[in-house]
C-alpha cells in the first residue's frame, strides 16, 4: 500500500532497507500467485463493456497492419484512444 511504512524505524540503513524490500517482495509474490490461482477468492476484474469494445477494435486494426498505409494505421489507432 502506498504510503504505508514497512520499517520499524524512520532511518534504516541501506542493508536494512534492501532486506525489508526483499521481504515484502516475497509477500507480494505469494499474494499475486494466490490471486492468479484463485485461492484467495478474488475474482479477476471484469473490463467494462465499452473498454472491451475498444480493445476489440484496436485488435482488429492491428491485425490489418499490412493492409493499411502507415498514416491510416496510426489514425485508426488514434481514433480509438482516449486520454483522460
SULNOR-V739119 format. One record per backbone hydrogen bond with DSSP energy under -0.5 kcal/mol. CO is the residue of the C=O (numbers start at 0). NH is the residue of the N-H. If there is no record, write none. Layout:
CO|NH, CO|NH
//
This chain:
0|3, 3|5, 12|16, 13|17, 14|18, 15|19, 16|20, 17|21, 18|22, 19|23, 20|24, 21|25, 22|26, 23|27, 24|28, 25|29, 26|30, 27|31, 28|32, 29|33, 30|34, 31|35, 32|36, 33|37, 33|38, 33|39, 34|37, 37|40, 40|42, 47|50, 47|51, 48|52, 49|53, 50|54, 51|55, 52|56, 53|57, 54|58, 55|59, 56|60, 57|61, 58|62, 59|63, 60|63, 61|64, 63|66, 64|67, 68|72, 69|73, 70|74, 71|75, 72|76, 73|77, 74|78, 75|79, 76|79, 77|80, 81|83
//
